[in-house]
Amino acid sequence: MARDFDIIVFGASGFTGKLVAEYLSGGAARDIRWAIAGRSQAKLETVRESLNADVPIVTADSDDAPALRSMCERAEVIISTVGPYQLHGSALIAACAATGTAYVDLCGEPGWMRAMIDAHHAEAQRSGARIVFSCGFDSIPFDLGVLTLQEAAKARFGASVPRVKARVRRMKGGFSGGTAASLKATLAAAARQPSLVALLTDPFALTPGHAGPHQPAGLLPEYDPTLQAWVAPFIMAPINTKNVHRTNFLLGQPWGDLVYDEMVVAGLGDLGKVAAEALAKLNPFAGDKGPKPGEGPSAEERAAGHFDILFAGLMPDGERIDAVVTGDTDPGYGCTSKMLAESALCLLHDVRGDGGVWTPGALMGVRLRERLIAHAGMTFTAG
């Protein structure tokens, strides 16, 4: 039976949800039927007025299972920005899995993601629902960055590289209030349920039944001889690394027993060491100064942001091949909202695939990369 809408943006009155709606209304949604959704009709009407577009409104609360099912039955793809997902996302995943509705989100909460995989992967396979977590800065640049690097390695060496180092060389732009809230919710859940700690620290937490080789911890500053620079822990690594390993897992291990880590480049020499040690002590979510959920930077601040990530691939004989991923706006809001919207459009137009709980790289891969290059101000280069 035909559905009413191609895409529904659930959580459109939140900060990131508004950015996604603005992106779609700015031209990305030409020739598609889309709607905005959330629990407050009044707030959604305000968003619609700001868009200057006659977009339909759907009301549903994140804990109202019948309303969520009704919403899912009306859409081909649901975009969800309603986090923390472990607090507000489970009923929507159940509804999508039951109704065969495609789904994308911004989730960086591995404990919840594993619970959703365990609970709904089989049902999504049965119904045909394509559920794709982590379609923002965590983890698309890293997931597709490794994919791009491995393609280049196959072309040059005839084999994948077994060791990949992702190094964030430049990044300007803050993390969203939703990211901070998600991290706090994850820490609170781990305090209540100590068994979660083992899952959160396991690089293969999202590959049920598969455990790969020992992985670098990335918890302390260190000198990286590959870059001849000091590097520091990267706060998003615990989720990105899990998604990269799940992509390899879902694709049938084409990259073999991959060893992968992510760190931030701090600098060279003694100054680099000092900077790495300082970065290791920095907690961007400490205190109450950061943005609250629903808050974020101005359009000017978002436009001034950017990121640049190097992926260094090392063969057993020491040969090296690199890939680079860049974005032209801040990672936490500007690039993330574009990546999320383009992921939904990719599911709608470019790829079908079997149902199940996927990663962006495993399900959309090259087709999503092409979209991000063409429309989202990102670059992927290798050689």
Secondary structure by P-SEA (a helix, b strand, c coil): ccccccccccccccaaaaaaaaaaacccccccccccccccaaaaaaaaaaaccbbbbbbbccccaaaaaaaaaaccbbbbcccccccccaaaaaaaaaaccccccccccaaaaaaaaaccaaaaaaaccccccccccccaaaaaaaaaaaaaaaaaccccccbbbbbbccccccccaaaaaaaaaaaaaaaacccccccccccccccccccccccccccbbbbbccccbbbbbbcaaaaaaaaaaaaaaaacccccccccbbbbbccccaaaaaaaaaaaacccccccccccccccccaaaaaaccbbbbbbbbcccccccbbbbbbccccccaaaaaaaaaaaaaaaccccccccccccccccaaaaaaaaaaccbbbbbcc
